Amino acid sequence: MPTRNDSLQVLIGGRVHDSWDRAEADSDLLVPADAWHVSLGTTSAQSLPTAVAPGAPVEIRIDGERIMTGRVDAVTRSVERGRHDLSLSGRDGAAVLVDCSAPIFSARQVGLADVAAKIVKPLGVTRVRIDAVATRTREKVNVEPGDTAWDALANVAAANGLWPWFEPDGTLVVGGPDYTTAPVATLVLRTNGTTNVERLEERRSIAGRHSRVTVLGQTHGTETESGKHALRATVEDTGVSWYRPRIAIDHEADNTAVCASRARKIISDGRLGGYSLTATVKGFRIVAPGEPGNGLLWAAGQRVHVVSEPHGIDAPMFIMARRFSASRAAGTSTELTLAEDGVWAIEAHPHKRKHRRGKNSLPGKIIDLSGGAQ
Protein backbone atom coordinates (compact mmCIF):
# COMPACT_ATOMS: atom_id res chain seq x y z
CA MET A 1 0.00 0.00 0.00
CA PRO A 2 1.39 3.47 -0.89
CA THR A 3 2.06 5.83 1.99
CA ARG A 4 -0.55 8.56 2.34
CA ASN A 5 0.44 12.19 2.64
CA ASP A 6 -2.51 13.39 4.70
CA SER A 7 -1.55 17.06 4.65
CA LEU A 8 -4.16 19.66 3.85
CA GLN A 9 -3.52 20.76 0.28
CA VAL A 10 -4.72 23.99 -1.33
CA LEU A 11 -5.04 23.91 -5.13
CA ILE A 12 -5.05 27.38 -6.71
CA GLY A 13 -4.26 28.22 -10.32
CA GLY A 14 -3.25 24.65 -11.10
CA ARG A 15 -0.62 24.54 -8.34
CA VAL A 16 -0.84 22.59 -5.07
CA HIS A 17 0.39 24.25 -1.88
CA ASP A 18 0.71 22.05 1.23
CA SER A 19 3.66 23.20 3.39
CA TRP A 20 1.59 25.02 6.00
CA ASP A 21 2.40 25.72 9.63
CA ARG A 22 -1.29 25.43 10.50
CA ALA A 23 -4.33 24.38 8.50
CA GLU A 24 -8.02 23.84 9.22
CA ALA A 25 -11.08 22.81 7.20
CA ASP A 26 -14.61 22.77 8.61
CA SER A 27 -17.79 21.02 7.54
CA ASP A 28 -21.02 21.68 9.43
CA LEU A 29 -24.50 20.70 8.26
CA LEU A 30 -26.05 23.60 10.19
CA VAL A 31 -23.65 26.31 8.97
CA PRO A 32 -24.36 27.54 5.40
CA ALA A 33 -20.78 27.89 4.19
CA ASP A 34 -17.99 25.48 5.14
CA ALA A 35 -14.69 27.28 5.77
CA TRP A 36 -10.95 26.66 5.53
CA HIS A 37 -7.87 28.50 6.77
CA VAL A 38 -4.14 27.99 6.30
CA SER A 39 -1.10 29.94 7.52
CA LEU A 40 2.65 29.91 6.97
CA GLY A 41 5.53 31.80 8.55
CA THR A 42 9.00 32.18 7.01
CA THR A 43 12.16 34.08 7.81
CA SER A 44 12.67 35.30 4.24
CA ALA A 45 10.49 37.26 1.88
CA GLN A 46 8.85 35.19 -0.83
CA SER A 47 6.88 36.37 -3.82
CA LEU A 48 3.22 35.36 -3.90
CA PRO A 49 1.92 33.71 -7.10
CA THR A 50 -0.45 36.05 -8.94
CA ALA A 51 -3.13 33.34 -8.89
CA VAL A 52 -3.28 33.52 -5.09
CA ALA A 53 -5.76 36.37 -4.72
CA PRO A 54 -9.17 37.01 -3.15
CA GLY A 55 -11.87 35.45 -5.29
CA ALA A 56 -9.61 32.85 -6.88
CA PRO A 57 -11.22 29.41 -7.40
CA VAL A 58 -9.78 26.86 -4.98
CA GLU A 59 -9.95 23.19 -4.12
CA ILE A 60 -9.06 21.84 -0.69
CA ARG A 61 -7.67 18.32 -0.78
CA ILE A 62 -6.23 15.66 1.49
CA ASP A 63 -3.75 13.35 -0.23
CA GLY A 64 -5.27 14.41 -3.55
CA GLU A 65 -8.83 13.64 -2.38
CA ARG A 66 -11.08 16.68 -2.74
CA ILE A 67 -12.93 17.74 0.41
CA MET A 68 -14.10 21.23 -0.59
CA THR A 69 -14.55 23.42 -3.66
CA GLY A 70 -14.91 27.18 -3.35
CA ARG A 71 -13.01 30.44 -3.54
CA VAL A 72 -10.39 32.37 -1.60
CA ASP A 73 -12.01 34.95 0.68
CA ALA A 74 -8.99 36.73 2.11
CA VAL A 75 -5.21 36.90 1.72
CA THR A 76 -3.23 38.38 4.62
CA ARG A 77 0.51 39.14 4.55
CA SER A 78 2.37 40.37 7.60
CA VAL A 79 6.00 41.51 7.47
CA GLU A 80 8.24 42.34 10.42
CA ARG A 81 11.96 42.20 10.98
CA GLY A 82 13.11 38.66 10.33
CA ARG A 83 9.65 37.20 9.78
CA HIS A 84 7.04 37.04 7.02
CA ASP A 85 3.60 35.54 7.68
CA LEU A 86 1.00 34.51 5.11
CA SER A 87 -2.53 33.34 5.76
CA LEU A 88 -5.29 32.35 3.36
CA SER A 89 -8.93 31.70 4.16
CA GLY A 90 -12.06 30.93 2.21
CA ARG A 91 -15.38 29.10 2.03
CA ASP A 92 -17.13 26.61 -0.18
CA GLY A 93 -19.73 27.25 -2.89
CA ALA A 94 -22.36 28.35 -0.38
CA ALA A 95 -20.41 31.56 0.32
CA VAL A 96 -21.80 33.42 -2.70
CA LEU A 97 -25.34 32.43 -1.69
CA VAL A 98 -24.78 33.69 1.86
CA ASP A 99 -23.15 36.96 0.78
CA CYS A 100 -25.33 37.94 -2.17
CA SER A 101 -28.95 38.83 -2.75
CA ALA A 102 -31.24 36.41 -4.52
CA PRO A 103 -32.55 37.30 -7.98
CA ILE A 104 -35.96 38.96 -7.61
CA PHE A 105 -38.66 36.93 -9.31
CA SER A 106 -42.21 35.67 -9.03
CA ALA A 107 -43.33 32.32 -10.43
CA ARG A 108 -46.40 30.09 -10.42
CA GLN A 109 -46.78 26.33 -10.49
CA VAL A 110 -43.08 25.63 -9.96
CA GLY A 111 -41.26 22.70 -8.39
CA LEU A 112 -38.29 22.72 -6.06
CA ALA A 113 -35.73 22.06 -8.81
CA ASP A 114 -36.99 24.99 -10.91
CA VAL A 115 -37.03 27.39 -7.96
CA ALA A 116 -33.52 26.34 -6.87
CA ALA A 117 -32.24 26.88 -10.42
CA LYS A 118 -33.74 30.38 -10.59
CA ILE A 119 -32.07 31.29 -7.29
CA VAL A 120 -28.57 29.87 -7.73
CA LYS A 121 -27.81 29.81 -11.46
CA PRO A 122 -27.32 33.62 -11.79
CA LEU A 123 -24.71 33.35 -9.02
CA GLY A 124 -22.65 30.73 -10.83
CA VAL A 125 -23.89 27.52 -9.18
CA THR A 126 -24.51 25.17 -12.11
CA ARG A 127 -24.85 21.72 -10.53
CA VAL A 128 -27.85 20.92 -8.33
CA ARG A 129 -29.01 17.56 -7.02
CA ILE A 130 -32.40 17.01 -5.37
CA ASP A 131 -32.17 14.07 -2.95
CA ALA A 132 -35.89 13.48 -2.40
CA VAL A 133 -38.44 11.02 -3.72
CA ALA A 134 -41.20 13.64 -3.82
CA THR A 135 -41.30 17.42 -3.49
CA ARG A 136 -44.03 20.04 -3.54
CA THR A 137 -45.18 22.08 -6.50
CA ARG A 138 -45.75 25.63 -5.30
CA GLU A 139 -48.79 27.62 -6.43
CA LYS A 140 -46.79 30.84 -6.22
CA VAL A 141 -43.25 31.77 -5.18
CA ASN A 142 -42.05 35.32 -4.54
CA VAL A 143 -38.45 36.29 -3.86
CA GLU A 144 -38.44 39.77 -2.37
CA PRO A 145 -35.76 42.48 -2.55
CA GLY A 146 -33.24 42.05 0.27
CA ASP A 147 -33.55 38.26 0.55
CA THR A 148 -30.17 36.56 0.40
CA ALA A 149 -29.90 33.66 -2.03
CA TRP A 150 -29.20 31.27 0.85
CA ASP A 151 -32.30 32.39 2.81
CA ALA A 152 -34.49 32.06 -0.27
CA LEU A 153 -33.08 28.60 -1.01
CA ALA A 154 -33.35 27.44 2.62
CA ASN A 155 -36.98 28.60 2.75
CA VAL A 156 -38.04 26.71 -0.35
CA ALA A 157 -36.10 23.66 0.85
CA ALA A 158 -37.79 23.81 4.26
CA ALA A 159 -41.18 23.89 2.54
CA ASN A 160 -40.30 20.40 1.29
CA GLY A 161 -38.80 19.12 4.53
CA LEU A 162 -35.26 19.37 3.12
CA TRP A 163 -32.00 21.26 3.70
CA PRO A 164 -29.26 22.53 1.32
CA TRP A 165 -25.53 21.88 1.50
CA PHE A 166 -22.57 21.60 -0.88
CA GLU A 167 -20.69 18.42 -1.78
CA PRO A 168 -16.85 18.46 -2.07
CA ASP A 169 -17.08 18.67 -5.88
CA GLY A 170 -19.19 21.85 -5.70
CA THR A 171 -22.58 20.23 -6.32
CA LEU A 172 -25.44 21.87 -4.42
CA VAL A 173 -27.52 19.15 -2.73
CA VAL A 174 -31.01 19.69 -1.38
CA GLY A 175 -31.86 16.71 0.80
CA GLY A 176 -31.92 15.48 4.37
CA PRO A 177 -30.17 13.19 6.84
CA ASP A 178 -30.02 9.46 6.11
CA TYR A 179 -30.31 7.50 9.35
CA THR A 180 -30.41 4.15 7.54
CA THR A 181 -26.71 4.10 6.64
CA ALA A 182 -24.48 1.82 8.69
CA PRO A 183 -22.08 3.42 11.21
CA VAL A 184 -18.64 3.90 9.67
CA ALA A 185 -16.76 3.38 12.95
CA THR A 186 -17.00 2.74 16.67
CA LEU A 187 -15.56 5.31 19.07
CA VAL A 188 -14.56 3.66 22.35
CA LEU A 189 -13.69 5.13 25.74
CA ARG A 190 -13.51 2.65 28.62
CA THR A 191 -12.62 3.11 32.29
CA ASN A 192 -9.69 0.68 31.94
CA GLY A 193 -8.03 3.09 29.52
CA THR A 194 -9.01 1.37 26.27
CA THR A 195 -9.79 4.15 23.81
CA ASN A 196 -9.43 5.28 20.22
CA VAL A 197 -10.38 8.90 20.94
CA GLU A 198 -8.12 11.66 22.23
CA ARG A 199 -10.90 13.54 23.97
CA LEU A 200 -14.65 13.11 24.48
CA GLU A 201 -16.77 15.97 25.80
CA GLU A 202 -20.49 15.68 26.52
CA ARG A 203 -22.66 18.79 26.78
CA ARG A 204 -26.24 18.81 28.07
CA SER A 205 -28.41 21.94 28.31
CA ILE A 206 -32.05 22.71 29.08
CA ALA A 207 -31.92 26.10 27.33
CA GLY A 208 -34.25 26.11 24.34
CA ARG A 209 -36.06 22.91 25.34
CA HIS A 210 -39.75 22.74 26.21
CA SER A 211 -41.97 20.13 27.80
CA ARG A 212 -44.88 21.11 25.56
CA VAL A 213 -45.10 23.15 22.37
CA THR A 214 -48.44 24.41 21.06
CA VAL A 215 -48.64 25.94 17.59
CA LEU A 216 -51.61 28.15 16.76
CA GLY A 217 -52.17 28.62 13.04
CA GLN A 218 -54.27 30.40 10.50
CA THR A 219 -54.14 30.88 6.75
CA HIS A 220 -55.64 33.40 4.37
CA GLY A 221 -58.01 32.39 1.64
CA THR A 222 -56.92 31.89 -1.96
CA GLU A 223 -58.72 31.85 -5.28
CA THR A 224 -59.71 28.23 -4.67
CA GLU A 225 -59.83 27.85 -0.86
CA SER A 226 -61.40 29.73 2.04
CA GLY A 227 -59.34 31.06 4.92
CA LYS A 228 -58.86 28.90 8.00
CA HIS A 229 -58.65 30.03 11.62
CA ALA A 230 -58.26 28.55 15.12
CA LEU A 231 -55.90 25.81 13.91
CA ARG A 232 -54.04 24.18 16.79
CA ALA A 233 -51.63 21.32 17.53
CA THR A 234 -49.63 20.35 20.63
CA VAL A 235 -46.53 18.14 20.87
CA GLU A 236 -44.76 17.07 24.08
CA ASP A 237 -41.10 16.34 24.81
CA THR A 238 -40.97 13.50 27.33
CA GLY A 239 -37.29 14.23 27.92
CA VAL A 240 -38.21 17.41 29.86
CA SER A 241 -39.55 16.30 33.24
CA TRP A 242 -41.08 19.58 34.43
CA TYR A 243 -43.47 22.17 33.02
CA ARG A 244 -41.76 24.33 30.36
CA PRO A 245 -44.45 25.35 27.85
CA ARG A 246 -44.18 27.33 24.64
CA ILE A 247 -46.88 28.73 22.37
CA ALA A 248 -45.91 29.64 18.81
CA ILE A 249 -47.99 31.47 16.20
CA ASP A 250 -47.80 30.30 12.60
CA HIS A 251 -49.47 32.48 9.96
CA GLU A 252 -48.55 30.06 7.18
CA ALA A 253 -50.33 26.94 8.47
CA ASP A 254 -52.85 25.39 6.08
CA ASN A 255 -54.20 22.85 8.55
CA THR A 256 -53.56 21.18 11.89
CA ALA A 257 -51.07 18.79 10.25
CA VAL A 258 -48.84 21.77 9.37
CA CYS A 259 -49.22 23.06 12.95
CA ALA A 260 -48.16 19.65 14.29
CA SER A 261 -45.21 19.57 11.88
CA ARG A 262 -44.05 22.97 13.11
CA ALA A 263 -44.44 21.91 16.76
CA ARG A 264 -42.39 18.74 16.16
CA LYS A 265 -39.71 20.85 14.49
CA ILE A 266 -39.47 23.16 17.51
CA ILE A 267 -39.22 20.14 19.83
CA SER A 268 -36.51 18.45 17.70
CA ASP A 269 -34.54 21.70 17.34
CA GLY A 270 -34.59 22.05 21.13
CA ARG A 271 -33.30 18.52 21.60
CA LEU A 272 -30.62 19.06 18.94
CA GLY A 273 -29.38 22.23 20.63
CA GLY A 274 -29.61 20.72 24.09
CA TYR A 275 -27.18 17.86 23.60
CA SER A 276 -23.86 17.40 21.84
CA LEU A 277 -20.89 15.08 22.06
CA THR A 278 -17.52 16.33 20.82
CA ALA A 279 -14.88 13.75 19.99
CA THR A 280 -11.29 14.43 18.98
CA VAL A 281 -9.48 11.64 17.12
CA LYS A 282 -6.03 11.34 15.58
CA GLY A 283 -5.61 11.89 11.86
CA PHE A 284 -8.18 12.60 9.18
CA ARG A 285 -9.25 9.04 8.40
CA ILE A 286 -11.13 6.14 9.91
CA VAL A 287 -8.30 3.68 10.42
CA ALA A 288 -9.57 1.25 13.07
CA PRO A 289 -8.87 -2.32 11.90
CA GLY A 290 -11.96 -4.14 10.67
CA GLU A 291 -14.16 -1.06 10.52
CA PRO A 292 -16.34 -0.77 7.37
CA GLY A 293 -15.03 2.72 6.64
CA ASN A 294 -11.35 1.82 7.00
CA GLY A 295 -9.31 4.61 5.39
CA LEU A 296 -12.36 6.76 4.69
CA LEU A 297 -12.12 10.47 5.47
CA TRP A 298 -14.36 11.65 8.28
CA ALA A 299 -17.33 13.66 7.00
CA ALA A 300 -20.45 15.37 8.30
CA GLY A 301 -23.50 13.20 7.70
CA GLN A 302 -21.81 9.93 8.69
CA ARG A 303 -23.05 7.79 11.56
CA VAL A 304 -20.81 6.32 14.26
CA HIS A 305 -21.37 4.06 17.25
CA VAL A 306 -20.13 5.53 20.53
CA VAL A 307 -19.25 3.41 23.55
CA SER A 308 -18.17 5.54 26.52
CA GLU A 309 -18.26 3.99 29.97
CA PRO A 310 -17.49 7.27 31.82
CA HIS A 311 -20.42 8.99 30.07
CA GLY A 312 -22.74 5.97 30.14
CA ILE A 313 -23.15 5.98 26.36
CA ASP A 314 -23.62 2.96 24.09
CA ALA A 315 -25.55 4.18 21.07
CA PRO A 316 -25.32 5.27 17.43
CA MET A 317 -24.68 8.97 16.89
CA PHE A 318 -24.90 11.30 13.88
CA ILE A 319 -21.96 13.51 12.81
CA MET A 320 -23.32 17.05 12.49
CA ALA A 321 -19.93 18.72 12.00
CA ARG A 322 -16.30 17.82 11.34
CA ARG A 323 -13.12 19.90 11.62
CA PHE A 324 -9.77 18.83 10.21
CA SER A 325 -6.77 20.44 11.95
CA ALA A 326 -3.08 20.15 11.14
CA SER A 327 0.04 21.81 12.52
CA ARG A 328 3.76 21.16 12.41
CA ALA A 329 3.86 20.78 16.19
CA ALA A 330 0.75 18.68 16.88
CA GLY A 331 0.28 16.73 13.65
CA THR A 332 -3.20 16.00 12.31
CA SER A 333 -6.48 15.52 14.16
CA THR A 334 -10.22 15.58 13.53
CA GLU A 335 -12.89 17.06 15.79
CA LEU A 336 -16.33 15.48 15.41
CA THR A 337 -19.50 17.11 16.70
CA LEU A 338 -22.05 14.36 17.31
CA ALA A 339 -25.80 14.57 17.86
CA GLU A 340 -28.32 12.00 19.02
CA ASP A 341 -29.20 9.70 16.17
CA GLY A 342 -32.45 10.65 14.44
CA VAL A 343 -32.92 13.98 16.26
CA TRP A 344 -32.00 16.30 13.40
CA ALA A 345 -35.28 16.18 11.51
CA ILE A 346 -36.38 18.62 8.85
CA GLU A 347 -40.15 18.94 8.74
CA ALA A 348 -41.82 20.25 5.57
CA HIS A 349 -43.06 23.75 6.31
CA PRO A 350 -44.18 26.31 3.71
CA HIS A 351 -42.77 29.82 3.80
CA LYS A 352 -45.32 31.33 1.47
CA ARG A 353 -49.06 31.31 1.98
CA LYS A 354 -50.15 30.40 -1.54
CA HIS A 355 -49.20 26.87 -2.40
CA ARG A 356 -50.62 23.45 -3.01
CA ARG A 357 -49.21 20.01 -2.53
CA GLY A 358 -47.91 18.02 -5.46
CA LYS A 359 -45.13 15.69 -6.50
CA ASN A 360 -41.94 16.24 -8.40
CA SER A 361 -39.90 13.06 -8.22
CA LEU A 362 -36.21 13.70 -8.86
CA PRO A 363 -34.30 11.19 -6.70
CA GLY A 364 -30.54 11.37 -7.20
CA LYS A 365 -30.67 13.45 -10.37
CA ILE A 366 -27.91 16.00 -11.01
CA ILE A 367 -29.14 19.02 -12.91
CA ASP A 368 -26.43 20.78 -14.89
CA LEU A 369 -27.69 24.36 -15.14
CA SER A 370 -25.02 25.20 -17.69
CA GLY A 371 -26.85 22.89 -20.09
CA GLY A 372 -27.84 19.24 -19.98
CA ALA A 373 -28.25 16.75 -17.15
CA GLN A 374 -26.14 13.95 -15.77
N, C-alpha and C positions, 0 to 999 in steps of 0.2 A: 504494500500500500504506500502511495506517495505521501510524504510529509506535508501536512497542511500548514499554510502560513496564515493563521487566523488574525491578521492585523486588519484594522479598519481602513479600507482603501477608498480614496476619493478620485473619481474619474472626471476630469474636466478637459475639454478641448482635445480629446483623444489621448491624454496622458494620465497615468495612474500615479497618485501621490500617496505614500503610506508610511513615511518615516516621521510620525507625530510623537510629540512628548505626551500629549493627552488626546483622547478621542472619545466621543459619546454619540450614540444614535438611539433615539426613543421611538417607541411605537405604542400608542394608547388608543383603544377603541372609543374612548369618550372624549378625546381631544381631537379637534378637527384636522390639524396639520401636524404630522410627525416631524420631529426636528433632529438635526445633527449639529455637532460642533467639534472642531479639531483645532489644536494649537501646537506651535513649534517655536522653540527659542534657540538662537544660535549666537555665537560670539563674533561672527563676521557678516557683513552686509551681503545680501544675495538679491539678485534681480528677480522680480516676480513675473512669471509668464503673463503675457497680455490676455490670455484666455481666462485667467483667474480674476474675475471681476464680478461685482454685484449683478445679478440677473443671469449669469451664465448657467446653461443647462448642466446638471451634475447627476452622476450615479454614485451611490454609496454601496460598496461591496465588501464582502468578507471572503478572502481566498478566491476571488473572482466571482463569487455568488452574489447576485444583486439583492440588496435588502431595501433599497429606497431609490426612487427617481424623483428629481425635483429641480430646484434652482438654488444658486448661491444668494443668500439674503444680504450678508455683510462681510466685508473684508477689513480687518483691523491690523495696522502695522505700528509697532511701538519701537522707537530707537532711543537708546541711552548709551552712555559710554561703556563700551565693551559688551553690549548685548543688543540683539535685535529679536523682537518677538512678532510672530505672525499668528493670527487666528482667523478661521473661516467658520461661518455658520449658515445654515439654511434650513429649508423645510421641503416637504414633499409636494405633490401636485395639488393638494388641498389649499396651499397657501394663497394662490391667486383667487380662489373662491372665498376665502376668509377675508382677504384684503379688499376685494373689489365689489362694486355694486352689480346686482343682477340686471340683465337686460329687461327693460320694461315691456311687458306684453300682456295681452288678454287672449284667452283661447277657450273654446267650447269643445266638449266631447273629446277630451284628450286623455290618453293613458300615461302611465308613469314614465315609460321610455321616451315618449315624445316631449313631455314636460322637462325631463332631465336634459335632453338634447338641446332644447331651447335655452336652458339656463347656462349650461357649461360650454357648449360649442363655441360661442363668441369669445370665450376666454381661453381657448386653445386646448381644451380637454376633448380629445377625439375618440377615446375608447371607453365605452360604458358597458357594464354587464349587470343585468338585473337577475339576482339570485332569488327568485320567487316563483312558485307555481302559478299563482294568480294575483293580480293587482287590480285596483279600482280604476274605472274610467270616470273622470271628473266631468260634471256638467259644465262647470266654468272655473277657470283658474285665472287669477289676477296677480301679477307681480308689480308691487307698488314702488314708486321712487324711494330710494333710501334703503331698500332691502339688500343685504349682501347676498351674493350668489350662494354662499353656504347656507344661510338661514332659509332662503327660498327652497333650496334642494332638501334640506333637513325637514322642512315643513311638509313637502309633498311626499317625502319618504315616510314620515311619521303617519301620514294619512293612510298608508298601506301597511302599517305595522313593521316598517323596515328602517334601516339606518345606513348612511353612506360612509365609505372609507376608501382608501387607495391601496392597491396592491403594489408590490415592489417594482413591477414593470410599468407603473404609471396608469394602469387601468382603474377607472372609477367603478367601484362595486356598490350596488344598493341591495342590501340583504339583511341577514340577521344571524344571531349565534346558532351554531349547530351543536347541540348537546348529545347527539347520537354518535359522534366520533369517539374512538377509543382513546384513553389517556396515552400520551406519548412517553411518559416516564413516571416513576415513583420517587417522590422526595421523602427521605427518611431522616428522622431525628429521634434517637432513643436515649433513655436515661443512662445506659451503659456506655455511651459515647459513640455508638454506631451512627454515622451520619454521612450524607452526601451533599449537605448544604453548609454554607459558611455561616449563615445567619438566618433566623426565622423570627419574624416579628408579627404578633397578632394584635389587631386593633379592633376594639368594640366600642360603639357609641350609641347613645339613645337619641342624640340630636337628629331631628328630621324624621323620626319614626313615630307612628301613631297607632293606637290600638284599634281605632275605627275611623274610616274615611267615608264621608257622605258627599256625593256629587249631586248638585241640583242643576238641572239643565232646562234649556228651552231653545227653540229654533224658530226662525221666521218662516213665513209661508213663501212658496215659490209659485211659478206659473202652473204647476201641476199638483202641488200639495199645500194643505193648510198648515198654519203655524201650530206648534205644540208647546204646551206650558206645563209646569208642575211635574216635570220629569225628575226621577229620583232613584238613586241606587246607593247601597251601603256595602262596604267590604271591610272585614276585620283582619287584623294581624295578630294571630295567636301567640307570636313571639314577644309581644308587649303585654306584660302581666298586670298593668294597672291602667286606669282610665286616662287616655291621651287622645281626645277626639280632634278631628279636623273636618270642616265643611268647606267644600270648594264649589265655585260657581262656574258652569260651562255654558257659554252662549252659542256653542257650535254643536250641541248634542241633538241628534235626530230622534233618539229614542232612549229608553232605559238601558238598552244593551250598550250604547255608546257611553252613557253615564257610568255603567259598571266597568267598562273597559278603562275609562279614565281613572276610576277609583283604584282598580288593580294596579295601574301604572304608578300611581302615587305611592301605594303600599310597597311595590317592588323597588322603586327608586329609593325609598327610605331604608329598606333592607340592604340594598346595594351600598348606599353611603354609610351605613351603620356598621359594616364589617369588612375588614380586609386583612389579608395575610401577605406579608412581604418576605420573599425568599431571595437570598443572594447565593449564587452558585458560581463555581469556577468555570472560566471559559465561556464560549459563545454557543457551544453545542451540547446536545444530549449524548453523553458518552458512556452511560452506565451499561455494563455488559448485559446482553440479553434483552435490553429494552427495545420495543418496536420502533422507536424513533432514533436508534443509534446513529450518531453523526449528524442528525438533523439540527438545523439552527433553531434556537428558541424563537417563538413568534406569538404575538397576541392572537387570541382565538383558539389556541390549543387547550386541551384538557390534560390535567395531571392528577395523579393520586397522591395525597399527602398523608403520611403517617408520622405524627409527632406525639410521643408519649408525654413530654412536659406540658403540651397544650391540650392534650386529650382529643386529638384529631385523628380520624381514620376515615377519610372520605375523598371523593373526587372533587376537584376544584377547577375553576375556569380562569385562564390567564387573560386578564383585562388589559394589562400593560406590560411592556418589556423594555429594559434599558441595557444596551451594551456599553461597557466602559473599558477603556484600555489606557494604560500609562506605562512608561518605562520602568517606574519603580514598583508598581503593584501588579503588573501583568494584566490579564484580561478577566473580566467577570460579567455576569448577567444578573440584573435585578428583576425579579418577577413580581408583579402585583396580582394577587389571586383573589377571586370572589367566590362566594358559595355557588356551587353548580346549579344552573337553572334559574338563578335569581335575576340576572339581567334579561329582562323580557321587554320587547318593544310591542306595545299594543297599538293596533290601527286606530288612529284618531284624526279626523279631518281638521284642517286649518282654514277652510273656507266654508261658508254656509251652504252654497249652492253646489250640490254634488249628487250623484246617484251611484249605487253600487254596480259593478260590472266585473268582467274578467278580461285579463290581458296576459295570456300565458307566455312567458318568455324565460323558462328555466335555463340558466347556464349559457345564454346567448350573448356573444360579444358584439356590440354595435360599433362599427367603425364610422365615426361621424365625418371623417374626411372622404368617405365614399366606400360603399360596400359593407359586407358583414362577414364575420369569421365564425 
